[in-house]
Amino acid sequence: MSTNTFSTLCQNLGRNRLRSFSADSNSEQPSTVDYPFVWGECWTANIGVAVDDFESEVGFWVDIMGFRPFAFFESTLMFRSPDNSFGMSLSQATEDYPPSHSITVELMLDNLEEATETIRSCGAEFSKTLFPVWGEGQTMRTSELVSPAGFRVILWGMVESNKKTEANTADSSEVVEVM
C-alpha cells in the first residue's frame, strides 16, 4: 500500500468517525479494532522531540521542571515523571530530523510482534519492522511507521534473540539514532 493510499484510508476512516459523533454527544465511541498494545514494564508511552538548543532544553526539563533522566544516547535524553506516568525524549535537531518534523510518539510494549502485525493488518506500512536498534544480537527491537501528518511512531519491545528483522531501508545495516 503506498503512502498516498494509506493516507486516503486514514482520511476515510477519520471522516466516517467524525460523522459518527453527534454535536451534543460526549459518549465514548468504540474503535473498529481492538486496542493492540500491552504496555511494557520499564516505560509506556513517550513523546520524542528534536530541538535546536539541546542543552537548554535538557536544563529546563530536568533542572527546572523536575523530570528524572533515565536513558542517554549520544544526543538524545529520555526522561520521565517521578511516578513514571509520563515520558519524553529530547534529541539534538539534525538535517534529517529537523524541529519542524520532530514529534515522535514512542510506545514501549510487551507485545511488539503482535501489535506490529495487528497494525499492519489494518493497512499501515512500516519503514522498519523488528529492527535491532542496538545490533542483531540484542533483543530490544523497534517497528516504525509514520502517521498521515508525518509524525514518527516507534513501537519498542523485546523479542526472542533469534527473530529475523525486516528493515525497509536502503541500507539495512544503517545505524539508527535511538529516538
DOSE-396786 format. One record per residue (C-alpha): residue number from 1; residue in one letter; x, y, z. Coordinates in steps of 0.02 Angstrom, whole numbers, padded with zeros to 5 digits. Last residue first. Layout:
BEGIN
+-----+------+--------+--------+--------+
: pos : code :      X :      Y :      Z :
+-----+------+--------+--------+--------+
: NUM :    a :      X :      Y :      Z :
...
+-----+------+--------+--------+--------+
//
This chain:
BEGIN
+-----+------+--------+--------+--------+
: pos : code :      X :      Y :      Z :
+-----+------+--------+--------+--------+
: 179 :    m :  00745 :  00421 :  00968 :
: 178 :    v :  00888 :  00299 :  00957 :
: 177 :    e :  00995 :  00351 :  00810 :
: 176 :    v :  00989 :  00217 :  00678 :
: 175 :    v :  01148 :  00137 :  00614 :
: 174 :    e :  01117 :  00077 :  00438 :
: 173 :    s :  01149 : -00108 :  00412 :
: 172 :    s :  00982 : -00121 :  00323 :
: 171 :    d :  01043 :  00001 :  00191 :
: 170 :    a :  00906 :  00068 :  00077 :
: 169 :    t :  00780 :  00048 :  00215 :
: 168 :    n :  00635 : -00071 :  00240 :
: 167 :    a :  00719 : -00158 :  00384 :
: 166 :    e :  00643 : -00328 :  00418 :
: 165 :    t :  00720 : -00422 :  00560 :
: 164 :    k :  00733 : -00609 :  00592 :
: 163 :    k :  00697 : -00670 :  00768 :
: 162 :    n :  00835 : -00772 :  00852 :
: 161 :    s :  00851 : -00658 :  01003 :
: 160 :    e :  00669 : -00680 :  01054 :
: 159 :    v :  00587 : -00510 :  01057 :
: 158 :    m :  00591 : -00361 :  01175 :
: 157 :    g :  00490 : -00206 :  01136 :
: 156 :    w :  00482 : -00034 :  01058 :
: 155 :    l :  00349 :  00038 :  00940 :
: 154 :    i :  00405 :  00197 :  00855 :
: 153 :    v :  00279 :  00317 :  00780 :
: 152 :    r :  00353 :  00458 :  00676 :
: 151 :    f :  00231 :  00601 :  00648 :
: 150 :    g :  00211 :  00645 :  00463 :
: 149 :    a :  00030 :  00705 :  00464 :
: 148 :    p : -00027 :  00537 :  00391 :
: 147 :    s :  00060 :  00447 :  00534 :
: 146 :    v :  00231 :  00369 :  00502 :
: 145 :    l :  00286 :  00193 :  00543 :
: 144 :    e :  00425 :  00112 :  00643 :
: 143 :    s :  00449 : -00059 :  00723 :
: 142 :    t :  00581 : -00069 :  00857 :
: 141 :    r :  00683 : -00207 :  00936 :
: 140 :    m :  00769 : -00243 :  01102 :
: 139 :    t :  00829 : -00425 :  01098 :
: 138 :    q :  01010 : -00383 :  01055 :
: 137 :    g :  01124 : -00491 :  00947 :
: 136 :    e :  01074 : -00401 :  00787 :
: 135 :    g :  01129 : -00230 :  00849 :
: 134 :    w :  01069 : -00089 :  00962 :
: 133 :    v :  00919 : -00035 :  00857 :
: 132 :    p :  00880 : -00213 :  00804 :
: 131 :    f :  00731 : -00178 :  00688 :
: 130 :    l :  00576 : -00282 :  00723 :
: 129 :    t :  00494 : -00200 :  00571 :
: 128 :    k :  00562 : -00040 :  00494 :
: 127 :    s :  00477 :  00079 :  00371 :
: 126 :    f :  00309 :  00004 :  00422 :
: 125 :    e :  00155 :  00015 :  00313 :
: 124 :    a : -00017 :  00028 :  00392 :
: 123 :    g : -00165 : -00062 :  00313 :
: 122 :    c : -00258 : -00127 :  00467 :
: 121 :    s : -00163 : -00292 :  00454 :
: 120 :    r : -00002 : -00194 :  00479 :
: 119 :    i : -00070 : -00127 :  00644 :
: 118 :    t : -00110 : -00302 :  00704 :
: 117 :    e :  00058 : -00370 :  00645 :
: 116 :    t :  00155 : -00235 :  00736 :
: 115 :    a :  00050 : -00259 :  00893 :
: 114 :    e :  00081 : -00447 :  00891 :
: 113 :    e :  00269 : -00428 :  00870 :
: 112 :    l :  00287 : -00288 :  00997 :
: 111 :    n :  00185 : -00373 :  01134 :
: 110 :    d :  00261 : -00312 :  01298 :
: 109 :    l :  00260 : -00136 :  01229 :
: 108 :    m :  00357 :  00026 :  01247 :
: 107 :    l :  00268 :  00157 :  01141 :
: 106 :    e :  00358 :  00304 :  01060 :
: 105 :    v :  00268 :  00450 :  00979 :
: 104 :    t :  00389 :  00558 :  00883 :
: 103 :    i :  00367 :  00744 :  00852 :
: 102 :    s :  00517 :  00821 :  00767 :
: 101 :    h :  00462 :  00863 :  00592 :
: 100 :    s :  00478 :  01052 :  00606 :
:  99 :    p :  00620 :  01028 :  00731 :
:  98 :    p :  00730 :  00948 :  00597 :
:  97 :    y :  00772 :  00762 :  00593 :
:  96 :    d :  00875 :  00727 :  00437 :
:  95 :    e :  00964 :  00896 :  00445 :
:  94 :    t :  00988 :  00872 :  00631 :
:  93 :    a :  00896 :  00927 :  00788 :
:  92 :    q :  00976 :  00874 :  00952 :
:  91 :    s :  00860 :  00750 :  01033 :
:  90 :    l :  00741 :  00763 :  01180 :
:  89 :    s :  00639 :  00615 :  01237 :
:  88 :    m :  00481 :  00617 :  01342 :
:  87 :    g :  00396 :  00504 :  01468 :
:  86 :    f :  00240 :  00519 :  01575 :
:  85 :    s :  00165 :  00407 :  01710 :
:  84 :    n :  00334 :  00352 :  01779 :
:  83 :    d :  00290 :  00416 :  01955 :
:  82 :    p :  00443 :  00530 :  01957 :
:  81 :    s :  00399 :  00595 :  01784 :
:  80 :    r :  00505 :  00533 :  01642 :
:  79 :    f :  00666 :  00567 :  01549 :
:  78 :    m :  00747 :  00510 :  01386 :
:  77 :    l :  00899 :  00607 :  01328 :
:  76 :    t :  00959 :  00601 :  01148 :
:  75 :    s :  01122 :  00669 :  01078 :
:  74 :    e :  01235 :  00519 :  01113 :
:  73 :    f :  01112 :  00401 :  01196 :
:  72 :    f :  01052 :  00447 :  01372 :
:  71 :    a :  00923 :  00350 :  01472 :
:  70 :    f :  00831 :  00376 :  01636 :
:  69 :    p :  00827 :  00563 :  01665 :
:  68 :    r :  00702 :  00616 :  01801 :
:  67 :    f :  00587 :  00765 :  01767 :
:  66 :    g :  00595 :  00910 :  01890 :
:  65 :    m :  00530 :  01054 :  01782 :
:  64 :    i :  00678 :  01171 :  01810 :
:  63 :    d :  00826 :  01052 :  01823 :
:  62 :    v :  00767 :  00910 :  01710 :
:  61 :    w :  00651 :  00990 :  01581 :
:  60 :    f :  00735 :  01160 :  01575 :
:  59 :    g :  00916 :  01103 :  01584 :
:  58 :    v :  00888 :  00971 :  01450 :
:  57 :    e :  00801 :  01102 :  01341 :
:  56 :    s :  00946 :  01222 :  01360 :
:  55 :    e :  01075 :  01088 :  01315 :
:  54 :    f :  00979 :  01029 :  01160 :
:  53 :    d :  00962 :  01201 :  01081 :
:  52 :    d :  00887 :  01165 :  00909 :
:  51 :    v :  00762 :  01036 :  00972 :
:  50 :    a :  00702 :  00867 :  00911 :
:  49 :    v :  00552 :  00800 :  01009 :
:  48 :    g :  00508 :  00623 :  01062 :
:  47 :    i :  00345 :  00584 :  01155 :
:  46 :    n :  00349 :  00426 :  01260 :
:  45 :    a :  00216 :  00298 :  01301 :
:  44 :    t :  00247 :  00152 :  01420 :
:  43 :    w :  00406 :  00130 :  01520 :
:  42 :    c :  00503 : -00009 :  01607 :
:  41 :    e :  00357 : -00131 :  01623 :
:  40 :    g :  00296 : -00140 :  01444 :
:  39 :    w :  00118 : -00093 :  01397 :
:  38 :    v :  00009 : -00217 :  01304 :
:  37 :    f : -00047 : -00137 :  01142 :
:  36 :    p : -00171 : -00192 :  01008 :
:  35 :    y : -00328 : -00095 :  01061 :
:  34 :    d : -00463 : -00193 :  00970 :
:  33 :    v : -00513 : -00127 :  00801 :
:  32 :    t : -00664 : -00027 :  00740 :
:  31 :    s : -00646 :  00089 :  00889 :
:  30 :    p : -00791 :  00116 :  01009 :
:  29 :    q : -00862 :  00291 :  01030 :
:  28 :    e : -00864 :  00358 :  01207 :
:  27 :    s : -01012 :  00470 :  01242 :
:  26 :    n : -00988 :  00657 :  01235 :
:  25 :    s : -01135 :  00683 :  01120 :
:  24 :    d : -01207 :  00855 :  01085 :
:  23 :    a : -01135 :  00879 :  00911 :
:  22 :    s : -01158 :  00697 :  00865 :
:  21 :    f : -01005 :  00592 :  00831 :
:  20 :    s : -01022 :  00460 :  00696 :
:  19 :    r : -00982 :  00586 :  00559 :
:  18 :    l : -00811 :  00614 :  00638 :
:  17 :    r : -00775 :  00426 :  00631 :
:  16 :    n : -00825 :  00417 :  00448 :
:  15 :    r : -00709 :  00562 :  00404 :
:  14 :    g : -00570 :  00486 :  00509 :
:  13 :    l : -00584 :  00316 :  00425 :
:  12 :    n : -00589 :  00399 :  00254 :
:  11 :    q : -00436 :  00505 :  00295 :
:  10 :    c : -00343 :  00353 :  00364 :
:   9 :    l : -00377 :  00255 :  00203 :
:   8 :    t : -00327 :  00406 :  00098 :
:   7 :    s : -00165 :  00424 :  00195 :
:   6 :    f : -00131 :  00237 :  00170 :
:   5 :    t : -00163 :  00253 : -00016 :
:   4 :    n : -00050 :  00405 : -00027 :
:   3 :    t :  00088 :  00314 :  00069 :
:   2 :    s :  00075 :  00167 : -00050 :
:   1 :    m :  00000 :  00000 :  00000 :
+-----+------+--------+--------+--------+
//
